[in-house]
Amino acid sequence: MRVIRIAEVEHVPIDTATPIPGWTGGEVRRTRQPLLPEGSSKNFNSSVVNFERGATTGWHVHTSDQILVITAGIGMVANETEEREVTVGDVVQILAGENHWHGAKKDSYMSHITITAVDN
């Protein structure tokens, strides 16, 4: 068994971030805090992803379902047919193969825990 204190997990910069539609605030940034170091689980990947104001992932898909647990701020989650606002305490399930994006609203930061399968 392991116990992880999120506040003690190092922030690792993520190279790219895509601004949400209508963003005019310049460069956007994200960091990742790996909760499960690579190779520590046979089944899952998990990190906290921290989005600065207006930072989003851009469109992407996963080979497994993805679970997002919103832990700070206000964000958006979208697929090809809908866009939803999310906030602290919301849990989002994104199905394997579903084209989607997620991130912070233009006027807020947002953090979420992400959980996917190892081979994702």
C-alpha positions as CSV (number, residue, x, y, z in Angstrom):
1,M,0.0,0.0,0.0
2,R,1.1,3.6,-0.8
3,V,-0.2,6.9,0.6
4,I,0.5,9.9,-1.6
5,R,0.2,13.5,-0.5
6,I,-0.7,15.5,-3.6
7,A,0.8,18.7,-2.2
8,E,4.2,16.9,-2.0
9,V,4.2,15.5,-5.6
10,E,6.5,17.4,-7.9
11,H,4.9,19.6,-10.7
12,V,6.3,18.6,-14.1
13,P,5.7,21.0,-16.9
14,I,3.7,19.8,-19.9
15,D,5.1,21.1,-23.2
16,T,2.0,22.1,-25.1
17,A,-1.4,23.6,-24.2
18,T,-4.2,24.6,-26.5
19,P,-6.3,27.7,-25.6
20,I,-10.0,27.3,-25.4
21,P,-12.1,29.0,-28.2
22,G,-12.1,32.7,-27.7
23,W,-9.0,32.8,-25.5
24,T,-7.0,36.1,-26.0
25,G,-4.7,36.0,-23.0
26,G,-1.5,34.7,-24.6
27,E,0.4,31.6,-23.8
28,V,-1.3,28.9,-21.7
29,R,0.4,26.4,-19.4
30,R,-0.2,23.1,-17.7
31,T,1.7,20.9,-15.2
32,R,1.4,17.3,-14.3
33,Q,1.9,15.7,-10.9
34,P,2.4,11.9,-11.4
35,L,0.5,10.1,-8.7
36,L,1.5,6.6,-9.9
37,P,5.1,6.7,-11.1
38,E,5.6,4.9,-14.4
39,G,5.6,1.1,-13.9
40,S,4.2,1.3,-10.4
41,S,0.8,-0.2,-11.4
42,K,0.0,-3.0,-13.8
43,N,-3.4,-1.5,-14.4
44,F,-3.6,2.2,-14.1
45,N,-2.0,5.6,-14.9
46,S,-3.0,8.5,-12.6
47,S,-1.8,12.1,-12.4
48,V,-3.1,15.5,-11.3
49,V,-3.2,17.8,-14.2
50,N,-3.1,21.5,-13.4
51,F,-4.4,23.9,-16.0
52,E,-3.7,27.7,-15.8
53,R,-6.4,30.1,-17.0
54,G,-7.7,29.1,-20.4
55,A,-5.4,26.1,-20.9
56,T,-6.9,23.0,-22.5
57,T,-5.8,19.7,-23.9
58,G,-6.9,20.1,-27.5
59,W,-8.9,17.3,-29.2
60,H,-7.7,13.7,-28.4
61,V,-8.8,10.1,-27.8
62,H,-7.8,7.3,-25.4
63,T,-7.7,3.6,-25.9
64,S,-9.4,3.1,-22.5
65,D,-12.1,5.0,-20.6
66,Q,-10.7,8.0,-18.8
67,I,-12.0,9.2,-15.4
68,L,-11.5,12.8,-14.4
69,V,-12.1,14.0,-10.8
70,I,-12.2,17.8,-10.7
71,T,-10.2,19.0,-7.6
72,A,-9.9,22.8,-8.1
73,G,-11.3,25.6,-10.2
74,I,-13.8,25.6,-13.0
75,G,-13.3,23.9,-16.3
76,M,-14.9,22.6,-19.4
77,V,-15.2,19.1,-20.8
78,A,-16.3,18.6,-24.4
79,N,-16.9,15.8,-26.9
80,E,-18.1,16.2,-30.5
81,T,-21.7,16.7,-29.5
82,E,-21.7,18.6,-26.2
83,E,-19.7,20.9,-24.0
84,R,-20.1,20.9,-20.2
85,E,-18.9,23.1,-17.4
86,V,-17.3,21.2,-14.5
87,T,-16.2,22.2,-11.0
88,V,-14.8,20.8,-7.8
89,G,-16.3,17.4,-6.9
90,D,-17.5,16.6,-10.4
91,V,-16.5,13.2,-11.9
92,V,-16.4,12.7,-15.6
93,Q,-16.2,9.4,-17.5
94,I,-15.0,9.7,-21.1
95,L,-15.4,6.5,-23.1
96,A,-12.6,4.7,-24.9
97,G,-12.3,6.1,-28.4
98,E,-14.4,9.2,-27.7
99,N,-12.9,12.3,-29.3
100,H,-12.8,15.0,-26.5
101,W,-11.0,17.9,-24.8
102,H,-10.9,19.3,-21.3
103,G,-9.3,22.2,-19.5
104,A,-9.8,25.4,-17.6
105,K,-12.3,28.1,-18.5
106,K,-10.8,31.4,-19.8
107,D,-11.2,33.1,-16.5
108,S,-10.3,30.3,-14.1
109,Y,-7.6,27.7,-13.4
110,M,-8.7,24.0,-13.1
111,S,-7.1,20.9,-11.7
112,H,-8.2,17.3,-12.1
113,I,-7.1,13.8,-11.2
114,T,-7.0,11.6,-14.3
115,I,-7.2,7.8,-14.3
116,T,-6.6,5.7,-17.5
117,A,-5.5,2.1,-18.2
118,V,-1.8,1.5,-18.4
119,D,-1.7,0.7,-22.1
120,N,-3.5,3.9,-23.0
